[in-house]
Amino acid sequence: MPRRPPLHDVDDLLTPAFDAAIQAIEPPASDGALVQLGRVTARTLDAMSNAERRAMWGQTLPGLLKILVELERRREKRGEPEAKKPPSQLDLLRQAHARTTRPRGGL
């Protein structure tokens, strides 16, 4: 009988977190094998029981992190700019303050 994966809280799953990181990096198709290796690793860890996962953390998580670092390094090497984020609320407030205030003369 096939083994059923244990239930985990969605916040504890690595696969959605890995996919979100890949989406932010936006690797080209040429990096597909590296992305697939990371997904398989994340899915494998997600399918393990808690005891198995604890035993494998130290051996598999550094490799998963290396995959993400390598994808980011490849993007930088290609010279692709990082995805531009929209300004935060704090940035908008600073910009508005800079526009409405004027420098005052010193004494």
N, C-alpha and C positions, 0 to 999 in steps of 0.2 A: 504494500500500500504506500503511495507517495506521501512523503512528509509534508505537512502543511506548515507554512511559515507562521510564526507566532504573531499575535496582534501587538502593535506598538502605537504609541501616541504619534500622530502625524508630525509633531514638532521634534520627535526623536529620529525621524527618518533622514538618511543622508541623500537619497536619490533626488528629492525635490530641491534640497539645498544645492546639490551639485548642478542640477539642471539650471537653477537660477544663476549660479555663477557662470556657467557656460553661456547663458543668454546674455549676460553682461559683457563677457569677453568677446563674443561674436567671432569665433574662430572660422577660418575659411574651410572649404571642403577638404583641402589637403591635410588638415589636422584631424580628420575624421577618425582615424585609427586611435589616436591618443584620447579623443573624446569618448569613443566607444569603450576603451579600456577603463576609463574613469567611471562610466555608467555601470559597467559590469561589476566593478569593484564595489560601488555604492549599493547596487541592488543585492549583491551577495551579502554584504554586511547587514542590510535591512532585513534579509530573510533569516538571519541567525537568531538563535535564542539569546536571551540576555547574558547567560553564562558564556556562550560561545563568543558573543561580541566582546565581552570584557577580556577574554583570552586573546582576541585578535586585534584589538585596538592598536596596540603598540607596533604591530607588524604591518598593518594595512593603512592606517590613517596617514602616516608620513608619505607613503607612496601616492595616496590620493592628493595630498597637498602638493607634492612635487609635480603632479600632472597639471594642476591649476597654475602653479608658478611657471612651469614650462610654457604653457599656452599664453600666459601673459607676457613672458619674455619674448616669445616668437612674434607676438603682435607689436611689441616695442621695436624689435629688430626690423620688422617690415616697415616701420615708420608710420603705422596707422595711429591716428590720434585717439585718445581715450574718448569714450562716449561723453558728450557734454551733458551735464546734469542741469536741470532747471534751477534757477537761483532759489535758495531757501527763503523762508519768511524773514529770517534775520538779515540776510543779504538785501532783501527788498527794503526793509526798514532802514538799513544803513544808507542805501542809495537815496531813499527819500529824504533822510536827514541831511545828507550831503548837499542835496539840491536846494533845500529850504533854508539852510543856515549859510551865513557868509562869514568869512574870517573877520575877526574884530581886531582893531588896531591895538597894539601894545602900548604900555605906558612909557 
